């Protein structure tokens, strides 16, 4: 009896950590596959049942290999009742302990924590055995359990196994704390990289706005003497344009409809100076009204088309902006009928900054998912095509 009790004690004691303060069940500690389901009261009860059944089968197998009980059915039944009684008693005591002392135990270290994980299993073993013997009507076993010999045997075995489990639990707690610290450090690194990326995007966007302002104000200055009325109208349109786009330029994204409205305002502003030499059209389906893109993305392309394509041309030309959907991509094509590429032409001071910033913004925001292509447009001019992942604001 003593041997069987000691073995059963060892088995049932391993349920001691069924609901420890960190919700680690022995099944999770020994078998990582059981960590994939979040801890709940029902899950822990099921885990305890599985754990008890495994131990019952293991203990039964060991006993059967070392000797054949006279009444096999009775032996299996008694072993089953004791295993379940002790296992669920320890489980219940941990639930009560966590409810009453959960925060204190979670914050405790060393001997106090070890004492908690040893005291509850030892208590649970004696209570569980007592309940099992009562249910099985084994009065003699109860007498043996609380005899000096029986109590000593059960207590020693319980203490040894509980100490082992407390050590494993403590080691697992330290490992979990190290993993949490590493995850926290990784998150801090990600946050720092994100802030740096946002700062970089703001800087690139800020470089585009002065570039536009520099050229537009330069045009206004050029009109003051020959056409002061046009200069005044140009500045008025510039103020209207800045009022409508400044807030949008500070946002992270903008719907296609608003982005094209800003472009239209810019083109109308440029028409003040160029007159009939500048013609334009905007075309996009209603379904793409709320397609999302970075603000001020089209501005440098349109500005380049005017400065390098239409302005040098005596009779000016037309700018056409067309947005379409191609599978999961937003395709925006900007074509002009200007002078096109001029081999050997000297670049203007500051020229190309807008498109260079545009390429960098696309690379930063979309990586390789976005494309910018620049080709000749027949019979004259340039065609710039943007392909962006299609999302909606």
C-alpha positions in Angstrom: 0.0 0.0 0.0 2.8 2.3 0.9 4.5 1.8 -2.4 1.3 2.4 -4.4 0.5 5.5 -2.3 4.0 6.9 -2.9 3.7 6.3 -6.6 0.2 7.8 -6.8 1.4 10.7 -4.7 4.2 11.4 -7.2 1.8 11.2 -10.0 -0.9 13.4 -8.7 1.5 16.0 -7.3 2.5 16.9 -10.8 -0.9 18.7 -11.0 0.4 21.1 -8.4 1.0 23.9 -10.9 -2.3 23.5 -12.7 -3.2 27.1 -12.1 -0.2 28.9 -10.8 -0.1 32.7 -10.8 1.3 32.8 -14.3 -1.4 30.3 -15.6 1.2 27.7 -16.5 -0.2 24.2 -16.5 2.2 21.2 -16.3 1.1 20.2 -19.8 2.3 23.6 -21.1 5.6 23.3 -19.3 6.4 19.7 -20.5 4.5 19.7 -23.9 4.9 23.0 -25.8 2.0 22.1 -28.1 -0.4 22.8 -25.3 0.7 26.5 -25.1 -1.1 27.4 -28.3 -4.5 27.7 -26.6 -5.0 30.7 -24.2 -5.5 30.0 -20.5 -9.1 29.8 -19.4 -10.8 28.2 -16.5 -12.4 25.5 -18.7 -9.1 24.9 -20.5 -7.2 24.4 -17.3 -9.8 22.0 -16.0 -9.6 20.0 -19.3 -5.8 20.0 -19.0 -6.0 18.7 -15.5 -8.3 15.9 -16.6 -5.9 15.0 -19.4 -3.0 15.2 -17.1 -4.7 12.9 -14.5 -5.6 10.4 -17.2 -2.1 10.2 -18.5 -0.8 9.7 -15.0 -3.4 7.1 -14.2 -2.4 5.2 -17.3 1.3 5.5 -16.5 0.9 4.5 -12.9 -1.3 1.6 -13.8 1.2 0.4 -16.4 4.1 0.5 -13.9 2.2 -1.4 -11.3 1.1 -4.0 -13.7 4.6 -4.5 -15.0 5.9 -4.9 -11.4 3.2 -7.3 -10.3 -0.4 -8.4 -11.1 -3.1 -7.1 -8.7 -5.5 -9.8 -7.5 -8.5 -7.8 -8.7 -7.4 -5.9 -11.8 -10.7 -4.1 -12.2 -10.8 -3.0 -8.6 -7.2 -1.8 -8.7 -7.8 0.3 -11.9 -11.0 1.8 -10.4 -9.3 2.7 -7.0 -6.3 4.1 -8.9 -8.6 6.2 -11.1 -10.6 7.6 -8.2 -7.5 8.5 -6.2 -5.7 10.1 -9.2 -8.7 12.2 -10.1 -9.5 13.2 -6.5 -5.9 14.3 -5.7 -5.4 16.0 -9.0 -8.6 18.1 -8.9 -8.2 18.8 -5.2 -4.8 20.4 -5.9 -6.3 22.2 -8.9 -9.0 23.6 -6.7 -6.6 24.7 -4.0 -4.5 26.5 -6.5 -7.6 28.3 -7.8 -8.5 29.4 -4.3 -4.8 30.3 -3.6 -4.6 32.4 -6.8 -7.9 34.1 -5.9 -6.7 35.1 -2.5 -3.0 35.5 -2.9 -2.5 35.7 -6.7 -0.9 39.1 -6.9 1.3 38.5 -3.9 2.5 35.2 -5.2 3.2 36.6 -8.7 5.4 39.3 -7.1 7.1 36.9 -4.7 10.5 35.4 -5.3 12.8 32.8 -3.7 11.7 30.9 -0.6 8.2 32.5 -0.3 7.3 31.5 -3.9 8.7 28.0 -3.4 6.8 27.5 -0.2 3.6 28.4 -1.9 4.1 25.8 -4.7 5.1 23.2 -2.1 2.5 23.7 0.5 -0.5 23.6 -1.8 0.4 20.2 -3.5 1.3 18.6 -0.1 -2.0 19.8 1.4 -3.9 18.7 -1.8 -2.4 15.2 -1.6 -3.6 14.6 1.9 -7.0 16.1 1.3 -7.4 14.3 -2.1 -6.4 11.0 -0.7 -8.8 11.5 2.2 -11.7 12.3 -0.1 -10.9 9.3 -2.4 -10.7 6.9 0.5 -14.0 8.2 1.8 -15.7 7.8 -1.6 -14.2 4.3 -1.9 -15.1 3.5 1.7 -11.5 2.5 2.6 -11.5 3.3 6.3 -8.3 1.3 6.8 -6.5 3.4 4.2 -7.5 6.6 5.9 -6.1 5.3 9.2 -2.9 4.4 7.4 -2.7 7.8 5.6 -2.7 9.6 8.9 -0.5 7.2 10.7 3.1 8.3 11.4 4.4 5.9 8.7 1.8 6.7 6.1 1.9 10.5 6.6 5.7 10.5 6.5 5.8 8.5 3.3 3.3 10.6 1.5 4.7 13.9 2.9 8.3 13.1 1.8 7.3 12.0 -1.7 5.1 15.1 -2.0 7.8 17.4 -0.9 10.4 16.0 -3.3 8.1 16.2 -6.3 6.7 19.6 -5.3 10.3 21.0 -4.9 11.1 19.7 -8.4 8.0 21.3 -9.9 8.7 24.6 -8.0 12.2 24.7 -9.5 10.9 24.0 -13.0 8.2 26.7 -12.6 10.7 29.2 -11.3 13.0 28.5 -14.2 10.1 28.9 -16.6 9.2 32.2 -15.0 12.7 33.5 -15.5 12.7 32.4 -19.1 9.3 34.1 -19.7 10.6 37.3 -18.1 13.6 37.3 -20.3 11.4 36.7 -23.4 9.1 39.5 -22.4 12.1 41.9 -21.9 13.4 40.9 -25.3 10.0 41.4 -26.9 9.8 44.8 -25.2 13.2 45.8 -26.5 12.3 44.7 -30.1 9.1 46.8 -29.8 11.1 49.8 -28.7 13.4 49.3 -31.7 10.4 49.0 -34.1 8.9 52.2 -32.6 12.2 54.1 -33.0 12.5 53.0 -36.6 8.9 54.0 -37.3 9.4 57.4 -35.8 12.6 57.8 -37.9 10.7 56.8 -41.0 7.9 59.3 -40.3 10.5 62.0 -39.8 12.1 61.2 -43.1 8.8 61.3 -44.9 8.0 64.6 -43.4 11.3 66.0 -44.4 10.9 64.8 -48.0 7.4 66.3 -48.2 8.7 69.5 -46.7 11.3 69.6 -49.6 8.5 69.4 -52.2 6.5 72.3 -50.8 9.3 74.9 -50.9 10.3 73.7 -54.4 6.7 74.4 -55.6 6.5 77.8 -53.8 9.9 78.9 -55.2 8.8 78.3 -58.8 5.4 79.8 -58.4 6.5 82.9 -56.6 9.2 83.3 -59.3 6.5 83.3 -61.9 4.6 85.9 -60.0 7.6 88.1 -59.8 8.1 87.8 -63.5 4.6 89.0 -64.2 4.6 92.0 -61.9 6.1 94.4 -64.5 4.6 93.1 -67.8 1.2 92.1 -66.4 0.5 93.2 -62.8 -3.1 92.2 -63.0 -2.1 88.7 -63.9 0.5 88.7 -61.1 -2.2 89.7 -58.6 -4.6 87.0 -59.8 -1.8 84.5 -59.8 -1.0 85.4 -56.2 -4.7 85.2 -55.3 -4.9 81.8 -56.8 -1.7 80.7 -55.1 -3.2 81.8 -51.7 -6.4 79.8 -52.5 -4.3 76.8 -53.6 -2.2 76.9 -50.4 -5.3 77.2 -48.3 -6.9 74.2 -49.9 -3.8 72.0 -49.8 -1.7 73.0 -46.8 -3.7 70.9 -44.3 -3.8 68.0 -46.7 -0.1 68.1 -47.2 0.4 67.5 -43.5 -1.6 64.3 -43.5 -0.3 60.8 -44.2 -2.8 59.9 -46.9 -5.3 61.5 -49.1 -8.2 60.3 -51.3 -7.6 60.5 -55.0 -10.5 62.9 -55.4 -8.9 65.5 -53.1 -5.4 64.9 -54.5 -6.7 65.6 -58.0 -8.6 68.7 -56.7 -5.3 70.1 -55.5 -3.7 69.3 -58.9 -6.6 71.1 -60.6 -6.2 74.1 -58.4 -2.5 74.2 -59.3 -3.2 73.9 -63.1 -5.8 76.6 -62.9 -3.2 78.7 -61.1 -0.7 78.1 -63.9 -3.3 78.9 -66.5 -3.4 82.4 -65.2 0.1 82.9 -66.5 0.2 80.6 -69.5 -3.3 81.4 -70.8 -4.4 79.2 -73.7 -1.0 77.7 -74.0 -1.9 75.3 -71.1 -4.8 72.9 -71.5 -5.5 70.0 -69.2 -8.0 67.2 -68.4 -8.5 65.0 -65.4 -10.2 61.6 -65.8 -11.0 58.9 -63.2 -13.9 56.6 -62.5 -16.1 57.2 -59.6 -15.1 53.9 -58.0 -11.6 55.3 -57.4 -12.8 58.5 -55.7 -11.6 57.3 -52.3 -8.6 55.4 -53.5 -5.8 56.3 -51.1 -2.4 57.8 -52.0 0.2 59.9 -50.3 -0.6 63.6 -50.4 1.2 65.9 -52.9 2.3 62.8 -54.8 1.3 64.1 -58.2 2.3 67.7 -57.7 6.0 67.3 -58.7 5.1 65.3 -61.9 2.6 68.0 -63.1 5.1 70.7 -62.2 7.8 69.1 -64.2 5.5 68.6 -67.2 4.8 72.3 -67.2 8.3 73.6 -66.6 10.3 71.2 -68.8 7.6 70.2 -71.3 5.1 72.9 -72.0 6.7 76.2 -71.0 9.6 75.8 -73.5 7.1 75.1 -76.3 5.8 78.1 -78.1 2.3 76.9 -78.5 2.2 75.1 -75.2 0.3 71.9 -75.0 -2.0 69.6 -73.0 -1.6 67.7 -69.8 -3.8 64.7 -69.3 -4.2 62.9 -66.0 -5.9 59.6 -66.0 -6.5 57.2 -63.1 -7.5 53.6 -63.6 -7.6 50.3 -61.7 -5.4 47.5 -62.9 -6.1 44.4 -60.8 -5.0 45.3 -57.2 -3.1 48.4 -58.3 -4.0 52.0 -58.8 -2.5 53.3 -62.1 -2.1 57.0 -62.6 -0.8 58.2 -65.9 0.3 61.8 -66.5 1.0 62.7 -70.1 2.0 66.0 -71.7 2.4 67.1 -75.3 5.4 69.2 -74.5 8.9 69.1 -76.1 9.7 65.8 -74.5 13.2 64.6 -73.8 15.9 66.8 -75.3 19.2 64.9 -75.7 22.1 67.0 -74.4 19.9 69.6 -72.7 21.4 71.1 -69.6 19.5 70.4 -66.4 18.0 73.4 -64.7 19.2 74.4 -61.2 17.1 72.4 -58.8 15.5 70.4 -61.6 14.8 66.8 -60.8 14.4 67.3 -57.1 10.7 66.7 -57.2 10.9 63.4 -59.1 13.9 62.3 -57.0 11.9 62.9 -53.8 8.9 61.2 -55.4 10.9 58.1 -56.1 12.3 58.1 -52.6 8.8 58.5 -51.1 7.5 55.6 -53.1 10.4 53.4 -52.0 10.0 54.4 -48.4 6.2 53.9 -48.3 5.7 50.9 -50.6 9.2 49.3 -51.1 9.1 47.4 -54.4 5.3 47.3 -54.5 5.1 50.7 -56.3 6.6 51.7 -59.6 7.3 54.9 -61.4 8.1 54.8 -65.1 8.9 57.7 -67.5 8.6 57.2 -71.2 8.3 59.2 -74.4 4.8 60.2 -75.5 4.0 60.1 -79.1 4.0 62.3 -81.1 5.6 64.6 -78.5 6.0 64.9 -74.8 6.5 62.6 -71.8 4.4 60.0 -70.2 4.8 59.3 -66.4 3.0 56.3 -65.0 2.6 55.5 -61.3 1.5 52.1 -60.1 0.5 52.0 -56.4 -1.1 49.3 -54.3 -4.8 50.0 -54.3 -6.2 50.9 -50.9 -9.1 53.1 -49.9 -9.3 56.0 -47.4 
